[in-house]
Amino acid sequence: MQAHRRLTPVMNDNTLNHISSTPMFVSAVVRPSRRLPSASIGLLLVFLALPGFCSSTKLPPKYSQWLKKDVVYIISNEERETFKGLTSDEAREKFIEHFWEIRNPTPGAPSNPYREEHYQRLQYASDHFGKFGDGWNTDMGRIYITLGAPKQKARYVAQSGVRGMEIWFYENRHPALPPFFNIVFYEKDFGDFRLYSPYMDGPQKLVTGIQAEQGRTQAYLQIDHILGREVAHTTLTLLPGEPVNPNDANSTLLSDLMLGTIRDLANHPFTIEALKLHQMSTEDVTHRLVLPADLLNVLCAPLRDSRGNVRLHYVLRLTQPEDFAVAQADKRYYYSLDTVVRVIAADGKEIFNREAKTSRYLTKDDLDSVKGKPVAYEGWVPLAPGKYKVRFMFTNLLTRTSFPAEREVEIPEVTKQDLFLTDPVPFSQADAADPAKGDYLPFTAGGIRFRPYVGKELALVPGQDLKFFYQIWRPEAAVKTSDTSKLLVEYAYGRPSYSGTAKTIHEEISKSQFDIHGSMVSGKKIETMALSGGNYRLTISLTDPDTQQKRFTAMPFRIVIENNSQAETWQIDDDGLADYLTSGQSDYDRGLIYLAKQDTQSAVSSFTEALRRDPTNERARARLADYYFQHQDFAKVIDLFAHAEVTAKTEEGTILAVADSLDRTGRSSQAVDLLESALKVKPPSGPLYLALGTYYQHVGNSGRAETYQNKGRALMTETAPKADE
């Protein structure tokens, strides 16, 4: 049985029966069933159970300030109501401690970077915005505390005909917000900067004098004349890539939808889900024993797949067989594992994670066949050219023990006529892969499944062959199927400290072995019977006689009399890889990597493939809709929903982009139908109502247009609830 998901807490409900311990296996401990609270009510249940809880009470000044100032922009509605119901200071202190801890990126550590960063933002906002230290309560303060310091700022002083403005530019990783966007503040009165809304306010809010009374177009032209086209464009849309029409200076609701999301970011489903999953993961970690990193050996190898995409194949091996445990139930044995792989960008931010839980039953014969063998778990994650940190957490759920590891990985960009030689991967066994599985099995290349050695070092006894494989990459454009010229390969090995021990093997490889994407797999078996004990180094040299390019890679190994690297392991695969590939999730994750690299074209290709594999993937559809809309390819935006219906999971920004695309292509009635259907499955939304009113106006139904415009404006003017006095 296997399941994979994102940041999902580990739950183990099996009552574990004690089994006899052997030198190779840890005994499973008898423990009662335990289930963590439901994610939707976890925090609430913790404090409803406290003695000091009631439905409503007046807060003492200390705690009122904490609720109404310190955390007003980051606390969720559910948390707010729970805190307001606490009646004792002890319960409130426990709540506050828990509030910060479940947001702590390093749970249990002496410091909490999240809390420290938040109070730094709060102090900065109080000191630099507004008057008399109340800057935290201004529009600028709210944005700064919620989003942090902007990447760039531009200040425009008030001058004849135009109000003072300040534009903040943000780069963002929050999944509820665009990757890049602007925030505009305008100076309503001297020193009083207010948040600007392109749809609700319009450019006329930013100009003075008679131009403010002559509508959006004249106001836009005034700003364009005084401050320039870039600033004028920003007054129509806060999204740098969104198309605008300066002739009518109209704005879509996408910017206002984003502002609404920022205003209530603490209650956005993405925020709530991430917070509750982190809370449950944090609670779960407190029930685990995290062991030192040197107890888990890791081997990572970047390999191209059959489509020319790079995957990072990995194998995790426990250094001691007794670090793994099985349990017994109903005369059957079983194990239960949880593996988390996190891909971190060069800037330290997580791009994506993959979590896989694997549980399997074993017969007595199965168990006997693996006793004494170290466990080796194999899998892969998609990558793209760039530098990354990859963090692993391998957990035995039966003993609640976790083994962490981290590796730095760099994937080269192979361009033009370039060649790349991967590091050699030593292996103990190689077999023909099942053709039906070869596209997703770990450490499979050229139709061969390799079983790699993994350890701190490769140690062989004389007579144990040194076997290894590697890949050669070149650009797809450089591949010529008729090319029969050769690549020259030299294998040199010897003891670095001893002269005269080097041996060399020369081979030729035909370029016709490159597949259509520019990859080939090669390898070698070298006999070791004649080698004396000691440290050795293998160097592989690759030369292209046509271009005179040379590439080198190397691998150390040892010849020993005993304690050689174990060839036999208890092999466990991530058996969710087939679904990870065929569901398109691996393509979606690859798209996130390209977005982090700002390689939009490659990201679009990956999201397109993800949607092809799974037409119900709303996240991939949303990414594509945003891209095509920004590039004014309205036909493709519409086509994304040609055979798909709006569901509760469809993002509002996607719905608005499709509706606007329909309207821009003369299909306003279809835009009305789309929004009407969306409002049947989505909660009441100011932007959706406003857009629906606009399109009813376009089809000539002014009555319904006014009704929906009023509904939308009413919802858009609502603010997030604050604590009662």
Secondary structure in CASP SS format (residue, H / E / C, confidence):
PFRMAT SS
TARGET T0000
AUTHOR 0000-0000-0000
METHOD secondary structure of the structure
MODEL  1
M C 1.00
Q E 1.00
A E 1.00
H E 1.00
R E 1.00
R C 1.00
L C 1.00
T C 1.00
P C 1.00
V C 1.00
M C 1.00
N C 1.00
D C 1.00
N C 1.00
T C 1.00
L C 1.00
N E 1.00
H C 1.00
I C 1.00
S C 1.00
S C 1.00
T E 1.00
P C 1.00
M C 1.00
F E 1.00
V E 1.00
S C 1.00
A C 1.00
V C 1.00
V C 1.00
R C 1.00
P C 1.00
S C 1.00
R C 1.00
R C 1.00
L C 1.00
P C 1.00
S C 1.00
A C 1.00
S C 1.00
I C 1.00
G H 1.00
L H 1.00
L H 1.00
L H 1.00
V H 1.00
F H 1.00
L H 1.00
A C 1.00
L C 1.00
P C 1.00
G C 1.00
F E 1.00
C C 1.00
S C 1.00
S C 1.00
T C 1.00
K C 1.00
L C 1.00
P C 1.00
P H 1.00
K H 1.00
Y H 1.00
S H 1.00
Q H 1.00
W H 1.00
L H 1.00
K H 1.00
K H 1.00
D H 1.00
V C 1.00
V C 1.00
Y C 1.00
I C 1.00
I C 1.00
S C 1.00
N H 1.00
E H 1.00
E H 1.00
R H 1.00
E H 1.00
T H 1.00
F H 1.00
K H 1.00
G C 1.00
L E 1.00
T C 1.00
S C 1.00
D H 1.00
E H 1.00
A H 1.00
R H 1.00
E H 1.00
K H 1.00
F H 1.00
I H 1.00
E H 1.00
H H 1.00
F H 1.00
W H 1.00
E H 1.00
I C 1.00
R C 1.00
N C 1.00
P C 1.00
T C 1.00
P C 1.00
G C 1.00
A C 1.00
P C 1.00
S C 1.00
N C 1.00
P H 1.00
Y H 1.00
R H 1.00
E H 1.00
E H 1.00
H H 1.00
Y H 1.00
Q H 1.00
R H 1.00
L H 1.00
Q H 1.00
Y H 1.00
A H 1.00
S H 1.00
D H 1.00
H H 1.00
F C 1.00
G C 1.00
K C 1.00
F C 1.00
G C 1.00
D C 1.00
G H 1.00
W H 1.00
N H 1.00
T C 1.00
D H 1.00
M H 1.00
G H 1.00
R H 1.00
I H 1.00
Y H 1.00
I H 1.00
T H 1.00
L H 1.00
G C 1.00
A C 1.00
P C 1.00
K C 1.00
Q E 1.00
K E 1.00
A E 1.00
R E 1.00
Y E 1.00
V C 1.00
A C 1.00
Q E 1.00
S C 1.00
G C 1.00
V E 1.00
R C 1.00
G C 1.00
M E 1.00
E E 1.00
I E 1.00
W E 1.00
F E 1.00
Y E 1.00
E E 1.00
N C 1.00
R C 1.00
H C 1.00
P C 1.00
A C 1.00
L C 1.00
P C 1.00
P C 1.00
F E 1.00
F E 1.00
N E 1.00
I E 1.00
V E 1.00
F E 1.00
Y E 1.00
E E 1.00
K E 1.00
D E 1.00
F C 1.00
G C 1.00
D E 1.00
F E 1.00
R E 1.00
L E 1.00
Y C 1.00
S C 1.00
P C 1.00
Y C 1.00
M C 1.00
D C 1.00
G C 1.00
P H 1.00
Q H 1.00
K H 1.00
L H 1.00
V E 1.00
T C 1.00
G H 1.00
I H 1.00
Q H 1.00
A H 1.00
E H 1.00
Q C 1.00
G H 1.00
R H 1.00
T H 1.00
Q H 1.00
A H 1.00
Y H 1.00
L H 1.00
Q H 1.00
I H 1.00
D H 1.00
H H 1.00
I H 1.00
L H 1.00
G C 1.00
R H 1.00
E H 1.00
V H 1.00
A H 1.00
H H 1.00
T H 1.00
T H 1.00
L H 1.00
T C 1.00
L C 1.00
L C 1.00
P C 1.00
G C 1.00
E C 1.00
P C 1.00
V C 1.00
N C 1.00
P C 1.00
N C 1.00
D C 1.00
A C 1.00
N C 1.00
S C 1.00
T C 1.00
L C 1.00
L H 1.00
S H 1.00
D H 1.00
L H 1.00
M H 1.00
L H 1.00
G H 1.00
T H 1.00
I H 1.00
R H 1.00
D C 1.00
L H 1.00
A H 1.00
N H 1.00
H C 1.00
P H 1.00
F H 1.00
T H 1.00
I H 1.00
E H 1.00
A H 1.00
L H 1.00
K H 1.00
L H 1.00
H H 1.00
Q H 1.00
M H 1.00
S H 1.00
T H 1.00
E H 1.00
D H 1.00
V H 1.00
T C 1.00
H C 1.00
R C 1.00
L E 1.00
V E 1.00
L C 1.00
P C 1.00
A H 1.00
D H 1.00
L H 1.00
L E 1.00
N E 1.00
V E 1.00
L E 1.00
C E 1.00
A E 1.00
P E 1.00
L E 1.00
R E 1.00
D C 1.00
S C 1.00
R C 1.00
G C 1.00
N C 1.00
V E 1.00
R E 1.00
L E 1.00
H E 1.00
Y E 1.00
V E 1.00
L E 1.00
R E 1.00
L E 1.00
T C 1.00
Q C 1.00
P H 1.00
E H 1.00
D H 1.00
F C 1.00
A E 1.00
V C 1.00
A E 1.00
Q E 1.00
A E 1.00
D C 1.00
K C 1.00
R E 1.00
Y E 1.00
Y E 1.00
Y E 1.00
S E 1.00
L E 1.00
D E 1.00
T E 1.00
V E 1.00
V E 1.00
R E 1.00
V E 1.00
I E 1.00
A C 1.00
A C 1.00
D C 1.00
G C 1.00
K C 1.00
E E 1.00
I E 1.00
F E 1.00
N E 1.00
R E 1.00
E E 1.00
A E 1.00
K E 1.00
T E 1.00
S E 1.00
R E 1.00
Y E 1.00
L E 1.00
T C 1.00
K H 1.00
D H 1.00
D H 1.00
L H 1.00
D H 1.00
S H 1.00
V H 1.00
K C 1.00
G C 1.00
K C 1.00
P C 1.00
V E 1.00
A E 1.00
Y E 1.00
E E 1.00
G E 1.00
W E 1.00
V E 1.00
P E 1.00
L E 1.00
A C 1.00
P C 1.00
G E 1.00
K E 1.00
Y E 1.00
K E 1.00
V E 1.00
R E 1.00
F E 1.00
M E 1.00
F E 1.00
T E 1.00
N E 1.00
L C 1.00
L C 1.00
T C 1.00
R C 1.00
T E 1.00
S E 1.00
F E 1.00
P E 1.00
A E 1.00
E E 1.00
R E 1.00
E E 1.00
V E 1.00
E E 1.00
I E 1.00
P C 1.00
E C 1.00
V C 1.00
T C 1.00
K C 1.00
Q C 1.00
D C 1.00
L C 1.00
F E 1.00
L E 1.00
T C 1.00
D C 1.00
P C 1.00
V E 1.00
P E 1.00
F E 1.00
S E 1.00
Q E 1.00
A E 1.00
D E 1.00
A E 1.00
A C 1.00
D C 1.00
P C 1.00
A C 1.00
K C 1.00
G C 1.00
D C 1.00
Y C 1.00
L C 1.00
P C 1.00
F C 1.00
T E 1.00
A E 1.00
G C 1.00
G C 1.00
I E 1.00
R E 1.00
F E 1.00
R E 1.00
P E 1.00
Y C 1.00
V C 1.00
G C 1.00
K C 1.00
E C 1.00
L C 1.00
A E 1.00
L E 1.00
V C 1.00
P C 1.00
G C 1.00
Q C 1.00
D C 1.00
L E 1.00
K E 1.00
F E 1.00
F E 1.00
Y E 1.00
Q E 1.00
I E 1.00
W E 1.00
R C 1.00
P C 1.00
E H 1.00
A H 1.00
A H 1.00
V C 1.00
K C 1.00
T C 1.00
S C 1.00
D C 1.00
T C 1.00
S C 1.00
K E 1.00
L E 1.00
L E 1.00
V E 1.00
E E 1.00
Y E 1.00
A E 1.00
Y E 1.00
G E 1.00
R C 1.00
P C 1.00
S C 1.00
Y C 1.00
S C 1.00
G C 1.00
T C 1.00
A C 1.00
K E 1.00
T E 1.00
I E 1.00
H E 1.00
E E 1.00
E E 1.00
I E 1.00
S E 1.00
K H 1.00
S H 1.00
Q H 1.00
F C 1.00
D C 1.00
I C 1.00
H C 1.00
G C 1.00
S E 1.00
M E 1.00
V E 1.00
S E 1.00
G E 1.00
K E 1.00
K E 1.00
I E 1.00
E C 1.00
T C 1.00
M C 1.00
A C 1.00
L C 1.00
S C 1.00
G C 1.00
G E 1.00
N E 1.00
Y E 1.00
R E 1.00
L E 1.00
T E 1.00
I E 1.00
S E 1.00
L E 1.00
T E 1.00
D E 1.00
P C 1.00
D C 1.00
T C 1.00
Q C 1.00
Q E 1.00
K E 1.00
R E 1.00
F E 1.00
T E 1.00
A E 1.00
M E 1.00
P E 1.00
F E 1.00
R E 1.00
I E 1.00
V C 1.00
I C 1.00
E C 1.00
N C 1.00
N C 1.00
S C 1.00
Q C 1.00
A C 1.00
E C 1.00
T C 1.00
W E 1.00
Q E 1.00
I E 1.00
D E 1.00
D C 1.00
D C 1.00
G C 1.00
L H 1.00
A H 1.00
D H 1.00
Y H 1.00
L H 1.00
T H 1.00
S C 1.00
G C 1.00
Q H 1.00
S H 1.00
D H 1.00
Y H 1.00
D H 1.00
R H 1.00
G H 1.00
L H 1.00
I H 1.00
Y H 1.00
L H 1.00
A H 1.00
K C 1.00
Q C 1.00
D C 1.00
T H 1.00
Q H 1.00
S H 1.00
A H 1.00
V H 1.00
S H 1.00
S H 1.00
F H 1.00
T H 1.00
E H 1.00
A H 1.00
L H 1.00
R H 1.00
R H 1.00
D C 1.00
P C 1.00
T C 1.00
N C 1.00
E H 1.00
R H 1.00
A H 1.00
R H 1.00
A H 1.00
R H 1.00
L H 1.00
A H 1.00
D H 1.00
Y H 1.00
Y H 1.00
F H 1.00
Q H 1.00
H C 1.00
Q C 1.00
D C 1.00
F H 1.00
A H 1.00
K H 1.00
V H 1.00
I H 1.00
D H 1.00
L C 1.00
F C 1.00
A C 1.00
H C 1.00
A C 1.00
E C 1.00
V C 1.00
T C 1.00
A C 1.00
K C 1.00
T C 1.00
E C 1.00
E H 1.00
G H 1.00
T H 1.00
I H 1.00
L H 1.00
A H 1.00
V H 1.00
A H 1.00
D H 1.00
S H 1.00
L H 1.00
D H 1.00
R H 1.00
T C 1.00
G C 1.00
R C 1.00
S H 1.00
S H 1.00
Q H 1.00
A H 1.00
V H 1.00
D H 1.00
L H 1.00
L H 1.00
E H 1.00
S H 1.00
A H 1.00
L H 1.00
K H 1.00
V H 1.00
K C 1.00
P C 1.00
P C 1.00
S C 1.00
G H 1.00
P H 1.00
L H 1.00
Y H 1.00
L H 1.00
A H 1.00
L H 1.00
G H 1.00
T H 1.00
Y H 1.00
Y H 1.00
Q H 1.00
H H 1.00
V C 1.00
G C 1.00
N C 1.00
S H 1.00
G H 1.00
R H 1.00
A H 1.00
E H 1.00
T H 1.00
Y H 1.00
Q H 1.00
N H 1.00
K H 1.00
G H 1.00
R H 1.00
A H 1.00
L H 1.00
M H 1.00
T C 1.00
E C 1.00
T C 1.00
A C 1.00
P C 1.00
K C 1.00
A C 1.00
D C 1.00
E C 1.00
END
